[in-house]
């Protein structure tokens, strides 16, 4: 099963819209990881959030488009496994 994760932080104006796009494509089958309060995650992600990862691979930063996310998932796992 493909794992989708959205890396977010409190106060990020781009994070909410990114999560909503991922929700429209993946339903509730994704993880939201907040970097807020975690120094190591802040150093790793702060300049790029939100980040959408597919199986641990950063695939989108800042913004994500529904059609582009579907296409990325299709390339990653094959059309049969992509949510409609």
C-alpha positions in Angstrom: 0.0 0.0 0.0 1.3 3.4 -0.9 1.9 5.8 2.0 1.1 9.5 1.5 2.3 12.0 4.1 1.8 15.7 4.3 4.4 17.6 6.4 2.9 20.7 8.0 3.5 23.3 10.7 1.3 25.6 12.8 0.8 29.0 11.2 1.6 27.8 7.7 -0.9 29.4 5.3 -0.2 26.8 2.5 -0.5 23.7 4.7 -4.3 23.7 5.1 -5.0 23.9 1.3 -2.4 21.1 0.7 -4.0 18.8 3.2 -7.4 19.4 1.7 -6.1 18.5 -1.8 -4.6 15.3 -0.5 -7.8 14.5 1.3 -9.8 14.9 -1.9 -7.5 12.5 -3.7 -6.7 10.0 -0.9 -9.8 10.2 1.4 -8.5 9.6 4.9 -5.7 7.3 3.8 -2.8 9.6 4.5 -0.7 10.9 7.4 -0.3 14.5 8.5 3.1 15.1 10.3 3.4 18.4 12.2 7.0 19.7 12.6 5.9 22.2 15.2 8.0 21.8 18.3 10.3 19.2 16.9 13.7 20.8 16.4 15.0 18.1 14.1 12.0 18.2 11.9 12.0 22.0 11.9 15.6 21.9 10.5 14.7 19.3 7.9 11.4 20.7 6.6 10.8 24.3 7.7 11.9 26.1 4.5 9.9 23.7 2.2 6.5 23.1 4.0 4.1 21.9 3.1 5.8 18.8 1.7 3.8 15.9 0.3 5.7 12.6 0.3 4.8 9.4 -1.5 6.4 6.4 0.2 8.9 8.7 1.8 9.9 10.5 -1.4 9.2 14.3 -1.4 7.0 14.8 -4.4 5.4 18.2 -3.9 6.5 21.3 -1.9 4.5 24.5 -1.2 1.5 23.6 -3.3 -0.1 20.5 -4.7 -2.6 20.2 -7.5 -5.2 17.4 -7.4 -4.6 16.2 -11.0 -0.8 16.3 -10.5 -1.1 14.3 -7.2 -3.3 11.7 -9.0 -0.7 11.5 -11.8 2.2 11.1 -9.4 0.3 8.3 -7.6 -0.4 6.6 -10.9 3.2 6.7 -11.8 4.2 5.4 -8.4 1.8 2.5 -7.9 -0.1 1.9 -11.1 -3.6 3.1 -12.0 -5.5 0.3 -10.3 -4.4 1.5 -6.8 -5.2 5.2 -7.2 -8.2 6.5 -5.3 -11.0 7.8 -7.6 
